[in-house]
């Protein structure tokens, strides 16, 4: 599936949501899904950035601004199969609205109890308003995905519709007790037999951190060797540092450094009452720490009081402090049995398992939408496919359509008859696009996986090949020309044909100048046809019309064909196949079968040989009809209806017009 994520936070941000999304997207890509991230930070490949504002008091937290136009433009151009909105910001709300307008399935994630945060942040009168906003936003989606049974039950009781459960995974290789570090413990000034209590999380009021630190202070009265370490950053950091100088604040830690901090501690204290899950708890359990937490979210799922850790009833501070004392007594005896039991109890958790569950939720909502028309019904099955004049490296190369043709055609050999890569334009600084690379990659894949023989003949725009010719590389062959025998035994001579163009051969500077003029004409053509498309009119080729109207162009084509017919006779061949002039043709000249494969700049034509030896020129539109393949979306593809030129009819028309 093509899946787009929309989120305010993503790595390198350090928080539970960013970590979850990073692991989830990585696993989805391993499962061959095409994943794109729309977020508010700096972007890398496969990501786009959107405008945001820092949350007052939380400079490290960004709130995405509405992006309806940008999102709709992207999803019209590259329509995803399903969209996942991870955060309920204005950007997330605008993403849900855009998805509904475009008829794209959309799921939301409930990662954060914002309404509880407001309650803990001394603005309780806003809690009901926040909950109403969250419910209204999530209920516009097809489903809401929550991380724990507690959160699912809370949302359903609050009126959220179609709430689904998806837990969290853990990288057991990273979060492992063997990451314990003596050097790190010495930095904490902890001897080998001295217990270390660890706190991990955002240093904010909703995390209830003063309870943990006050508990540690009270425990240090009876256990003076107890050390305390706090990992994380946030708006409450300075306040907590002043209030609890006995705690060592080490700031934000990532990846292996974070794992080393877990593994080098002994006791994990988790006092938060506002979690939807609590990733830090299972990370600590995986590192075999003795953990204390309130009995809800992840703790309710995996922490069994007295068996693999300790839990207290949510909100009961006295019980929480007592359970911390029991845990410390256990640790002080150098007994790590609870920690080992904790790791064993979550050994089944993995991110591949979570990604599989997430995928099933997305497929379920996608299945409720009208079935998407399959792009391909049949495949074009031929013996030989002949293409020329792709001109990859130019803005007018129809690379998407070439890929369509190659991917959906089964054949024994492909003959590339020159001007495949436009070296002239590339040398002048033309832009090479990803779609052009896709053509090359598709050809190599057909060589490797489908065992197709590819013969690449030199053209004038890729004449750099001359210095290597002839060259054989397994099923890939490079040559100047090619003698081809059809399935029924007829012989054809295949050559690009620029050698029979006196301008290209004898006056290359004129040919280059003509190429520049042709490119300018094509550029005008692009703008003109965008205007015609806006008015609902079909594609119109200015350059082809000019070639058909200019008598010298008609005479040139006629003379060119006659020279090639003479070459075929001299080679004792029944037919000749060429390209170069961008004018597809299939006709008899005297007793010689003359074929021209046209081009993939305007004509979009190729030559095919069936398994009985019959040769035929077909257009891209013919290919679409035969395979019942739907073309790319309208904004990615111009429609072409190109009739083959009949030289005799053109000459007769010119005579009538001149009369």
Secondary structure, DSSP 8 states (H G I E B T S, - for coil): -EEEEE-S--TTS-SHHHHHHHHHHHHHHHTT-EEEEEESS---TTEEE--EEEETTEEEEEEE---HHHHHHHHHHS--SEEEE---SHHHHHHHHHHHHHT-EEEEEE---HHHHHHHTT-GGGHHHHHHHHHHHHTTSSEEEESSHHHHHHHHHTT--SEEE------TTTS-GGG--HHHHHHTT--TTS-EEEEES--SGGG-HHHHHHHHHHHHHH-TT-EEEEE---TTHHHHHHH-TTEEEEE---HHHHHHHHHH-SEEEE--S--SS-HHHHHHHHTT-EEEEESSHHHHHH--BTTTBEEE-TT-HHHHHHHHHHHHHHHHTT--HHHHHHHHHTTT--HHHHHHHHHHHHHHHHHTS-----S-S--EE-SEEEE----BTSTT--HHHHHHHHHTEE-SEEEEES-SB-HHHHHTT----HHHHHHHHHHHHHHHTS--EEEEE--STTGGGGGG-SEEETTEEEESEEEEE-TTS-EEEEE--GGG-HHHHH-HHHHHHHHHHHHHHHHHHHHHHHHHHHTT-----HHHHHHHH-HHHHHHHHHHHHHHHHHHHHTT-SEEEE-SSS--EEEEETTEEEEE---TTTT-EEEEE-TT--EEEEEHHHHHHHHT---S-GGG----------HHHHHHHHHHHH-
